[in-house]
Amino acid sequence: MCYEIKEGIVAAMTTATTASAASPPSSASAAAPRPRGRLDWRLRFAALSLVWGFSFLLIKVGTDGYAPFQVTLGRLVFGTAVLAVAMALKRERLPRGVRTWGHLAVAAFLLNALPFSLFAYSELTIPSTLAGICNATSPLWGMALSMVALSEDRPTRVRVAGLGIGFLGVLTVLGAWEGFHGLDAMGTAMALLASLSYPIGWIYVRRTLAGSGESHLSLTGAQLLLATVQLAVVTPLFTSVPSRLPVLPLLAIVALGALGTGFAVLVQYGLVAEVGPTTAQMVTYFIPVIATAAGVAVLGESLRWSTPVGAVVVLLGAALTQVRRKGA
């Protein structure tokens, strides 16, 4: 399962692809070659890792000049614009049906509006490095939730062990033996809650929108549009119009939306189609590494020994939660 693919519908597509791959393929489907992109998939994989890894740095820079809700709204506006252009070029239409739009509104809140806002608020008081590592806990939350919410997700000893190891890594990152000294509890809690929101949203999407018959690009475009509307309603209630427009934070917001939200989704589509969901989801394990390196090298954030050590333990646990029984 891929809980780190942040736009929701892509996660549902990834899961559906995994499920179909587990079934005995017909001779026609077995012989069908995967589509190949113009650029080698390894380069696109590296680009996606960098874009998502640098997203936490861009959030931090954006919040230096604008309120967190404004950063999130800008991110969604530019991300939606990129998908709108892609839909126009491919002549895709928005989905139809009131029920579909209702489910998309919930998905937009759980997978975009809520976690994006929580990460933006969290980075007012915690380093971008810590936010990136908290983001890596999504597979752990997802594993725990799926055992309860998805009957087909049967736990194994390895996966349960991965869950325990992963949360031990979280405690290491937070320095639990020191009483979490030096950490902002509220900011850290918001980052972890944002990470929890992704698998909740993914499970909701899987239950309500998987197999809807609409194209994944159309559904994701509509989802981002609805998230943009949600933030457009909320933002004026909690923020005022900026008296000035700092250029660097504004550029960070543009990059965060156009690259980290819009472009990243399109690249992820191509990777899943070409190399399959198992390989594509490996990008998950590079994001906290890049986020940490970017925060330290570019922003000059401090790094205790427990942060990288704990991050490695978190990623090990997350990887184990993805291990399935043979033939499953």
Secondary structure, 3 states (H helix, E strand, C coil): CCCCCCCCHHHHHHHHHHHHHHCCCCHHHHHCCCCCCCCCHHHHHHHHHHHHHHHHHHHHHHHCCCCHHHHHHHHHHHHHHHHHHHHHHCCCCCCCCHHHHHHHHHHHHHHHHHHHHHHHHHCCCCCHHHHHHHHCCHHHHHHHHHHHHCCCCCCCHHHHHHHHHHHHHHHHHHCHHHCCCCCCHHHHHHHHHHHHHHHHHHHHHHHHCCCCCCCHHHHHHHHHHHHHHHHHHHHHHHCCCCCCCCHHHHHHHHHHHHHHHHHHHHHHHHHHHHHCHHHHHHHHHCHHHHHHHHHHHCCCCCCCCHHHHHHHHHHHHHHHHCCCCCCC
